Amino acid sequence: MNIALIGAGRAGSSFSLALRRVGHNVQLLHHDELSPLDSPDLILLCVPDDAIANVAAQIALSDEYVVAHVAGSRTLDVLAPHRRVGSLHPLMALPDAEDGAQRLIGATYCVAGDDLVRSVAESLEGRIISLADSQRTVYHAAAVVASNHLVALMGQVRTLAESIGLTLEDFLPLACQSLRDVATLGPDEALTGPASRGDMATIDAHLAAIPENERATYVALANAAFELSERRRSQTSV
C-alpha cells in the first residue's frame, strides 16, 4: 500500500519505520510540505491534535485515498469535508522512532472509519478495538492516566527519594512488581499499604514528613487507594 505520512515527529517517524518494515511504501512529509504526494492510498496525519483540522483542510478532496489521523482524543469530524476518512490510534507510548516502531508492531489500535485503516492495523499485527464517538474522550483520558500520569507519579517518587539521598532506581523494582501484580491479580487485589488497611496514623506521618508541595498529589492518590480498598471490602462482603 502507498502511504503518505504527514508529520515527522515521534509518531510520524515511528509509523514510518513500522509501516516500511511490514511492507508498505511510505512517504514521510513535514506538515508544511504537503506536496507532491506519490499517489497515496492513505494519507495519515501524525500532527498535533489541534493541527489536524487545519492540515486536513489543505489536502485536496479525492475519493482515491483515505485521509486519517492517529489522535486518540479526536473523532472523524476534524477531517471534514473529506469523504473517505479514518483514525488509527495506537494504545502505546512512542518515545522515539526506533522504540516506537518496534512497539507499533503488535500494538493495540483504536480504529474508526474506512476499512482501509483497519487493514493497515491488521498489517501491523495489531489488536483492534472500536469505540463510539461519545466514548473516545474517556478512552483517551484512561490512556493518559495509564501512561503520562504514571510517568508523572514516578517523578514524585524520584523527588521524595532524592530528598533522603536515594534514587528513583532504588524504587523501580517495587513499582514494576506492583504493575505485574495488577496484571495478574487486578487492581483490587494488588493494593497493599496503609490505605488498604485503614492506617491513618501512617498516612498522617507521611504527610508531615514530605515536602508541602508534594502533599496534594499524595492525598489525591491516598484517597483513590481508600476507594479501591473500600471496593474490595464491599465485594468481599457480598
Buried (B, 14 or more C-beta within 10 A) or exposed (E): BBBBBBBBBBBBBBBBBBBBBBEBBBBBBEBEEBEEBEEBBBBBBBBEBEBBBEBBEEBEEBEEBBBBBBBBEBBBEBBEEBEBBBBBBBBBBBEEBEBBBBBBBEBBBBBBBBEBBBBBBBBBEBEBEEBEEEEBEEBBEEBEEEEEEBEEBBEBBBBBBEEEEEEBEEBEEEBEEBEEBBEEEEEBEBBEEBBBEEEEEEBEEBBEEBEEEBBEBBEEBBEEBBEBBEEBEEEEEE
